[in-house]
Amino acid sequence: MAALALGLAGTAAIVVPAVTAQANTADLVVDYACQQGIAGTGSGTVYLRTKLTVPTTLNVGDPLTVAWKLGYKDATRFGAPARLPNGGRIEVTGRVNLTGSWIGQLQPKGSVDQPGAMIKGTPLKLPDGIADFAYTDREGTLTVKPGKLFVDFRPPASEVMVNDDDSAITYSGGWENLEGQPSGDNDYHLDLHRTTVSGAWASLTFTGTGVEYVAQRDRRAGPIDIDVDGQPGTPPRIDPSTNDDGTPVNDANRGGQTLWKFHGLKYGEHTITIKNVEDGKWGQLDAFRVVTRELANPPQEYRAECTLISAPVAVQVTIGGGTNSSPSASVQPSESPDSSPSPDSSASPSGSVSPSASATPSGSPSGDQSPSPSPSPSASRSPNLSATQNYAVTVVTVQGSPSPTATKTVTLTATPSVAQVAITPQGGAQTGEAPERVSSSGMLLIGSGGALLMIGMLSGVAMLRRRAAHSGEQG
């Protein structure tokens, strides 16, 4: 059978492939516009073209699998949110709403690592696809509608040295750039900046969860004030001419020393500023070390939200072949699939795919009744289900499929295990009826009388014999 293509309003389309003995599916081609987060650090608004594959007919027990292929629609791209020497990871989460006989939400997920160092705005790759599925265990008809996509960026844990001559560092007047320092001094990259001017400062704006100040310990150095995000650091002042216990140092040019550090900042953009305190004393900067700890969740400020811009679409799925024997049926998610959806030509290198969410059916066994929703979302950011208005629904009738596709309505008839009507015998208590009369048999009466007569005669004969015997003994 040739493939059937159904065009929908706007740029959306449903393509139903040729019928095979294994599966009947519909492909929804839908476009998205993404804004905020890593869309803002990239092209501003990023356009995606996606293809959602949904089965149209299933048997009870088959998994309802939703696979989503991803790709950029045009030259717009997501951009790296900050300077990241160790790359990062793109994580995509979709929303697929289920209504009708079953009510719930699937949340297909997928991710891909971004290799190599990046600066702010470096184009990011998308995972080839995302997927999720849930098992079916009763008959019904449901409608599958794609919702929003969410694209997150997760930076890796890292420690990055920012050298004193890096363009990201801003200096006030009065600083000297000293290149080619002796290797024995252990200065990072064999260079440093130095000032003897009171109030001279240097500043770095960085993205991370902590920062460290690296310079020389030297008896000629003076106190340095440090603040982070405009507030005094902890501690607010250090003196490179003293040891950690406060005793004066006798060293000269002992470089590569971490003189101050602060960790535990909320991940994001921060600014550290160092300031020389005493005129004539050395204020020095060798490097800043920027620290990013491992994050439990992607930063919310990096999230891009993608909204459907093509015509709303939906697919109707028929689940048949069940017995409706379970009055409290539910859809449970299975374990992760072994493989990712196959990429299409517009997608980037593949990433991992991990199912996460489940769909819970309503208590009603028929789509004609009004079910009470009981979805089971898997992510804390899952939006509430919302009805999509003016969408196109495609009902696919498949010829020659070995699997039954008709939805059966089964009316269960109870079989009583005990008597349903009580029977009271005639003449029983409180019935108001006389007891039944039972007629005696004539033959029974005659037989009884004859037996009594024979017993009497035999008794008389026995008595006469005793008397005769008694008389003979006396004579």
PABAMAR-675855 format. One record per residue: residue in three letters; x, y, z of N, C-alpha, C in turn. Coordinates in steps of 0.1 Angstrom, whole numbers, plus 5000, padded with zeros to 4 digits. Example, Ala and Ser with C-alpha at 12.3 -4.5 7.8 and 13.67 -1.06 7.14 Angstrom:
BEGIN
ALA513249435078512349555078513249675078 SER512849785071513749895071512950005079 
REM end
This chain:
BEGIN
MET500949885000500050005000500950125000 ALA500650214991501450344991501250425004 ALA502250495007502150585019501050685017 LEU500350715028499250815028499750945035 ALA499751055028500151175034498851265036 LEU498651315048497551405051498151545054 GLY497851645046498351775049497451845059 LEU498051915069497351985079497552135077 ALA496752215084496952365083498352405087 GLY498752515082500152565086501152475080 THR502252455088503352375083503352235089 ALA502352205096502252065102501851965092 ALA502251845093501851735084501851605092 ILE500951515087500951375092501251285081 VAL502151205082502551105072502350965078 VAL501450885071501150755075501950655066 PRO502950585070503750495061502950375057 ALA503450305047502850185042502650085053 VAL501550015052501149915063502149795062 THR502649765074503449645075502849555086 ALA503349425086502849335096503249365110 GLN504349455111504849475125504249595132 ALA503949705125503549825132502749915123 ASN501950005128501150105121501450235129 THR502050335122502450455129502050575121 ALA502050685128501850815122503050905126 ASP503550985116504651085118504051225118 LEU504251295129503851435129505151525128 VAL505151605117506251705115505751835120 VAL506451885131505952005137507152095140 ASP506952225139508052325141507852405154 TYR508952445160508952515173509852635172 ALA509452735180510252855182510752855197 CYS512052865199512652855212513152995216 GLN512953035229513353165234513953145248 GLN514653255253515253255266516353165267 GLY517053165279518153075282519253075271 ILE519552955267520652935257520152975243 ALA518953005241518453065229518953205228 GLY518853275240519253415241520753435239 THR521553335244523053345242523453295228 GLY522453245220522753205207522253305197 SER521153255189520653345179519453435184 GLY519153425196518053505202516753425202 THR516253395190515153295188515653185179 VAL515453065184515952945176514752865171 TYR514852825159513752745153514152605151 LEU513252515155513452365154512452305145 ARG512852205137511952115130512051975135 THR510951925140510951795147509951695140 LYS510151565143509251465138508851375149 LEU507651375152507051285163506451165157 THR506951045161506350915156505550855167 VAL504250815164503350765173502650645167 PRO502550525174501750415169500250445169 THR499550405158498150425157497250315162 THR497750185161497050075166497949985175 LEU497449945186498149855195497249745201 ASN497849645206497149545213497449565228 VAL496549525237496849545251498149465255 GLY498949535262500249475266501349535258 ASP501049595246502149655238502549785244 PRO503749825243504149955248503650075239 LEU503250175244502850295237504150385237 THR504850375225506150445224506050575216 VAL506550685221506650805214508050845212 ALA508450855200509850895196509851025189 TRP510851115192510851245187512251275181 LYS512351295168513551335162513751485162 LEU514951535164515151675166516151725155 GLY515951855152516851915142516652065142 TYR517652145138517452285136516752305123 LYS515852395122515052425110515852515100 ASP516652605106517452695097518752725103 ALA519352835101520752865105520752915120 THR519652935126519652975140520152855149 ARG520852885160521452785169521352835183 PHE521252735192521552765207522952795208 GLY523352885218524652925221525152895235 ALA526452865237527052835250526752955259 PRO526352935271525953045280527153115286 ALA528353065286529453125293530753065287 ARG531853105292533153055288533352925295 LEU533452815288533452675293534552595287 PRO535752585294536852515288536652365286 ASN535652305293535452165292534052125286 GLY533552215278532252185271531052185281 GLY530152095279528952095287527951995281 ARG526751995284525751895280524451965277 ILE523851935265522451975262521551865266 GLU520451905273519351805277518051855272 VAL517251775265516051815259514951725266 THR513851795270512651725275511451765268 GLY510651675264509351705257508151675265 ARG507051725261505751705268504751645257 VAL504251525260503251465252502051435260 ASN500851495257499651485265498751375260 LEU498251295269497351185265495951215271 THR494951205262493551235267492651125261 GLY491451115266490451025261490250915271 SER490350785267490250675277491350675287 TRP492550735283493650735292494050885294 ILE494450925305494751065308496151065315 GLY497051135310498451145316499351225307 GLN500651205309501651285301502951195300 LEU503451185288504751125286505751245285 GLN507051215290508051315290509351255283 PRO509351255270510551205263511751295267 LYS512951225269514151295272515351245264 GLY516251325262517551295255518651395258 SER519851355256520951455259522151425250 VAL523051525248524251505241525351595247 ASP526551545248527651615253528251715242 GLN528651825247529251925238530851915240 PRO531551875230532951845231533751975230 GLY534851985237535852085235535452215243 ALA536452305243536252435250535352525242 MET534652605249533652695243533752835249 ILE533452935241533253075246531753105246 LYS531353215252529953245252529453265238 GLY528353195234527753205221528253095212 THR529153005215529552895207528252805203 PRO528052775190526852695186526852565193 LEU525652515197525552395204524852285196 LYS525152165198524552055190523351995198 LEU522351945190521251885196521351735196 PRO520751665205520651515204519851485192 ASP520151365187519351315175517851305178 GLY517551255190516151225193515951205208 ILE514651205212514251185225513151085225 ALA512851005235511850905235511350875249 ASP510150825250509550775262508450675259 PHE508050595268506950495265506350455278 ALA505150395276504350335288503650215283 TYR503450115292502749995288501250015289 THR500549945280499049945280498549815286 ASP497549815294496949685299495449685298 ARG494849765290493449755288493049825275 GLU491949785269491449845257491049995259 GLY491050065248490650205248491050285236 THR490650405235491050495224491450625231 LEU492650665227493250795233493750885222 THR493951005226494451105216495851155222 VAL496851155213498151195216498451325210 LYS498851425218499051565213500451615218 PRO501351655209502651705214502451845220 GLY503251865230503251995237504552065236 LYS505052135246506252215245507452125246 LEU508552185242509952135244510752225253 PHE511552165261512452245270513852195268 VAL514752295265516152265262517052325273 ASP517752245281518552285292520052265288 PHE520852345295522352335294522952305308 ARG523752195309524352165321525852175320 PRO526452275327527952285326528652175334 PRO529852135331530552035338531252085350 ALA531552005360532452045371533852075365 SER534452175370535752215364536452315373 GLU537752325371538652425377539452495365 VAL539352625364539952685352540852805357 MET542052805352542952915355542853025345 VAL542653145350542553265342543853345344 ASN544753345335546053415337545953565338 ASP546853625344546853765346546753855334 ASP547253795322547153875310545953835301 ASP544953765307543753735300542853855298 SER542253865286541453985283540253995292 ALA539853885299538653895307538953975320 ILE540253995323540554075336540754225332 THR540054305340540154455338541054515349 TYR541954605345542854665354542654815355 SER542854875366542855025367544255065363 GLY544555195364545855245361546855215372 GLY548155215368549155195378549755045378 TRP549354965369549754825369550854805359 GLU551854715362552854675353552754535349 ASN552854505336552854365331554254305330 LEU554554205339555954155339555954015332 GLU556554015320556653885313557953825315 GLY558053695312559353615312559953605326 GLN559153585336559753565349560553435350 PRO561553425359562253305361561453185364 SER561753075358560852955361560952915375 GLY562052945382562152915396561152985405 ASP560553095400559553165408558253095408 ASN558053005399556752925398555553015395 ASP555753125388554553195384553853125373 TYR552553135373551753065363551953135349 HIS552353065339552753105326553953205327 LEU554753205338555953275339555753425337 ASP554553475342554353625341553453665352 LEU553353795355552353845365552253995363 HIS551154055370550954195370551354245384 ARG551954375385552354425398552054575398 THR551654625410551454765412552054805426 THR552454935427552754995440551855105443 VAL550855125436549955235438548755195447 SER548555275458547455255467546155275460 GLY545255175461543955185455543855125441 ALA544955085435544955025422544254885423 TRP543454855413542554735414542554655401 ALA542154525403542054435391540754355394 SER539954335383538654275384538454165374 LEU537754055378537353955368535853915370 THR535153915360533753865360533853715354 PHE533253625362533453485359532053415361 THR531953295356530753205358531253075365 GLY530653055377531052935385530452935399 THR531052855407530552845421531652885431 GLY532852925426533952965435535053025428 VAL535953095435537053165429538253165439 GLU539453165433540653165441541653275436 TYR542353335445543353445441544753385442 VAL545553385431546853325431547853435428 ALA548953445437550053545435551253495443 GLN552253585444553453555451553353585466 ARG554053505474554353555488555653615487 ASP555753745493556953815492557053915504 ARG558153935510558354025521558154165517 ARG558154195504557954335499556454365496 ALA555654265496554254285493553454345504 GLY552354405501551454465511550054405511 PRO549254455520547854405522547054425509 ILE546154335507545254335495543754315501 ASP542954415496541454395500540754325488 ILE539854235492539154155482537654165485 ASP536854185474535454175475534854095463 VAL533654035466532953955456531554005454 ASP531254045442529954095438529654225447 GLY530654305449530454435456530454425471 GLN530654305476530654285491531954235495 PRO532454275508533754225513533854075513 GLY534954025508535153875508535353825522 THR535553695523535753625536537053545535 PRO538153595541538253725548538253845538 PRO538053965543538054075534539454125530 ARG540454085538541854135535542854025538 ILE543854015529544953925532546254005530 ASP547353945536548654005535549653905530 PRO550153915517551053825511552453825518 SER552753925526554053935533554053855546 THR553053785549552953705561552553565558 ASN552853465567552453335565550953315570 ASP550453195569549053175573548853195588 ASP549953175596549853195610550153335615 GLY550353425605550653565608552053605609 THR552953515609554453545610554953605597 PRO555853695598556453755585557153645577 VAL557153665564557853565555559253625552 ASN560153535550561453585546561753555531 ASP560653515524560853475510560753595501 ALA561253575489561153665478560753595466 ASN559653645459559253595447558853445447 ARG558153405458557653265459556253265453 GLY556353225439555053235432554253115432 GLY553053125425552153015424551352985437 GLN551253075446550653055459549153095459 THR548253005464546853035465546753115478 LEU546553245477546553335489545153355495 TRP544053335487542753355491541753265483 LYS540753215488539753135481538353145488 PHE537353135479535953125485535153035475 HIS534552925481533752835474532352845480 GLY531352785473530052785478529152895473 LEU529552955462528653055456527552985448 LYS526453045446525452995438525952995423 TYR525652885416526252885402525653005394 GLY526553075387526053185379527253285377 GLU526953405373527953505370528253585383 HIS529553595386530053675397531253755393 THR531653855402532753945399533653945412 ILE534953925410535853935421536754055418 THR537054135428537954255427539054255438 ILE540254275434541354285444541854435443 LYS542254485455542754625455543954635464 ASN545054705459546254725467545954835478 VAL546454805490546054895501547055005504 GLU548354965505549355055509550255105497 ASP550455235497551255295486552755255488 GLY553455215478554755175479554955025481 LYS553954955486553954805488553454735475 TRP554054615473553654545461552254485462 GLY551454515452550254445450550454365437 GLN550154225437550454145426549254055422 LEU549254015410548253925405548953825395 ASP548853695398549453595389548253535381 ALA547153495388546053435381544853425391 PHE543653405385542453365392542153225388 ARG541753145398541253005395539753005397 VAL539052975387537552965387537152825389 VAL536252805399535852665403534352655400 THR533952535394532552505392532352365398 ARG531552355408531252215414530252145405 GLU530052015407529051935400527651975404 LEU526852005394525452055397524451945397 ALA523551945406522451845407521451865395 ASN521251985392520252015381520852125372 PRO520452125359520852235351520352375356 PRO521152475355520752605359519452655352 GLN518552705360517252745354517352855344 GLU518352945347518553055338519053015324 TYR519552895322519952845309518852785301 ARG517652765307516652685301515952765289 ALA515852705278515152765266513752685266 GLU512752765263511352705262510952715248 CYS510452605242510152595228508652575227 THR507952665219506552665217506152625203 LEU505152545201504752495188504252615180 ILE504852625168504452735159503652685146 SER503652555144502852505133501452475139 ALA500552435130499152405135499152295145 PRO498352315156498252205166497752075159 VAL498451965163498151835157497951735168 ALA497251615164497151505174496951385166 VAL497151265172496951135167496051055176 GLN495150985170494250895178494750755177 VAL494950695189495550565190494450465195 THR494250355189493350255193494050135199 ILE493650095211494249985218493149875219 GLY493449755213492449655213493049525218 GLY492149415218492649285221492649255236 GLY492049335244492049315259490849245263 THR490749225277489549155283488849245292 ASN489349365295488749455305488549385318 SER489349295322489149215334489649295346 SER490449395344490949475356490249605357 PRO489449615368488649735370489449855374 SER490749835378491549945382492849945374 ALA492749945361493949935353494750055353 SER496050045351496950155350498050135340 VAL498650245335499750235326500950265333 GLN501950165332503150175340504350195330 PRO505350285333506450295324507350175325 SER508050135314508950025314510350075316 GLU511349985316512750025318513150095305 SER514350155306514950235295515050145283 PRO514750205271515050135258516550115256 ASP516850015248518349985246518950075236 SER518150135228518750215217518050345215 SER518750445209518150575206517350565193 PRO516350655191515750655178516750685167 SER516550635155517450655144517450795140 PRO518650855138518650995134518251025120 ASP517751145117517451185103518551275099 SER518551315086519651385080519851525086 SER518851585093518951715098519451725112 ALA519551605118519951605133521451605134 SER521851645147523251645151523651505156 PRO524951495160525351365165524551315177 SER524351185178523351125187523851145201 GLY522851145210523051155224522251045231 SER522251045244521550935251520050965252 VAL519250855253517850875254517350805266 SER516550865275516150805287514750825289 PRO513850725290512450745293512350785308 SER511350865311511250905325509850905330 ALA508850935322507550965328506550855325 SER505450855332504350755330503050815327 ALA502150745321500750785319499850695327 THR498950755335498050685343496650695337 PRO495950585335494650595329493650635339 SER492450685334491350715342490750585347 GLY489850605357489150485362488050435353 SER487650515343486650465334487150375324 PRO486450255322486950165311486550205297 SER485750305296485350345282485550495280 GLY485950535268486150675265484950755266 ASP483750695266482550775266482250835279 GLN482750785290482550835303483550935306 SER483351015316484251125320485251075330 PRO486451055326487450995335487951105344 SER488451065356489151155365490551145363 PRO491251265360492651255356493551215368 SER494551135366495551105376496851085370 PRO497451195364498751175358499851155368 SER501051095363502151075372503351135366 PRO503651265367504851325361506051285368 SER507251295361508551255366509451365369 ALA509151485365510051595367509351705374 SER510051775383509451875391508951995383 ARG509552005371509152125363508052095353 SER507451975355506351935345505252025346 PRO504752085334503652175335502352095336 ASN501252165340499952095341499452065327 LEU498651965326498051935313497052045309 SER497152075297496252185292495652135278 ALA494452165276493752125264494252205252 THR494552145241494952215229493652235220 GLN493352365217492152395210492352385195 ASN491352355187491452365172492552275167 TYR492652155172493752065166493151975156 ALA493951915148493451815138493751675144 VAL492751595143492851455148492751365136 THR493751275135493851175124493451045129 VAL492350985124491950845127492450755116 VAL493350655119493850575109493250435109 THR492650395098492050255098492950175089 VAL493550065095494549985088493849865083 GLN494049835070493549705064494649605064 GLY494249485066495149365065496049355077 SER495749425088496649415100496349285107 PRO497349205111497149085119496649115133 SER496749235138496349265151494949325151 PRO494049285160492649345160492749495164 THR492049575157492049725159490749775165 ALA489749695165488449745170488349745185 THR487749855190487649865205486349785209 LYS486449685217485349605222484749665234 THR483449665234482749705247482149585253 VAL482649545265482349425271481449455283 THR480249405284479349425295479449295304 LEU479949315316480149205325478849165332 THR478449035331477148995338477548905350 ALA477048945362477448875374476648745374 THR477348635378476748505380476548475395 PRO475348465400475148455415475748315419 SER476448325431476948195436476048145447 VAL474948215451474048165461472648185456 ALA471648115462470248125457469748265458 GLN469048315448468548445448467148455454 VAL466348335455464948335460464848235471 ALA464348285483464148195494462848115493 ILE462847975496461647895495461247845509 THR459947875512459447825525458447715523 PRO458647595529457747485527456447505532 GLN455447445526454047465531453847415545 GLY453047485552452747435566453847485575 GLY454847555571455847605580455347705590 ALA456247745599455847845609455447975602 GLN454348035607453848165604453548175589 THR453148065583452748075569451248085567 GLY450448045578448948045578448347935570 GLU449047825567448647715560448647585569 ALA447647495567447647365574448747275568 PRO449247185577450247095572449647005562 GLU450546955553450046865542449646735548 ARG448546665543448046535548448746435539 VAL449146325545449846215538448946095540 SER448346035529447445915530448245795533 SER447645705542448345575546448045465536 SER448845375534448745265525447945155531 GLY446845095524446044995530446844865532 MET447644825523448444705524449344715536 LEU449844835539450744855551449944825564 LEU448644865565447844835577447544685578 ILE447244615567446944475568448144395572 GLY449244425566450544355570450844375585 SER450644495590450944525604450044435613 GLY448744425610447744355618448044205618 GLY448444145606448744005606449943975614 ALA450944055614452144035622451844035637 LEU450944115641450544125656449843995659 LEU448943935650448143815653449043695654 MET450043675645451043565646451843575659 ILE452243695663452943705676452143655687 GLY450843685687449943645699449743495699 MET449543435687449343285686450643215691 LEU451743245687452943185691453243195706 SER452843315711453043325726452143235733 GLY450843215729449943125735450342975735 VAL450842925723451442795722452542775732 ALA453442865733454542855742454142835756 MET453042905760452542905774451942765777 LEU451242715767450642585770451642475772 ARG452742475764453742375765454442385779 ARG454642505784455242515797454342455808 ARG453042475807452142425817452142265816 ALA452142205804452142065803453442005809 ALA454542065807455742015812455742025827 HIS455142125832455142145847454342035853 SER453142005847452241905853452941765853 GLY453641725842454341595842455441585852 GLU456041685856457141685866456441655880 GLN455241705882454641685895454141545896 GLY453541485885453041345886454141245887 
REM end
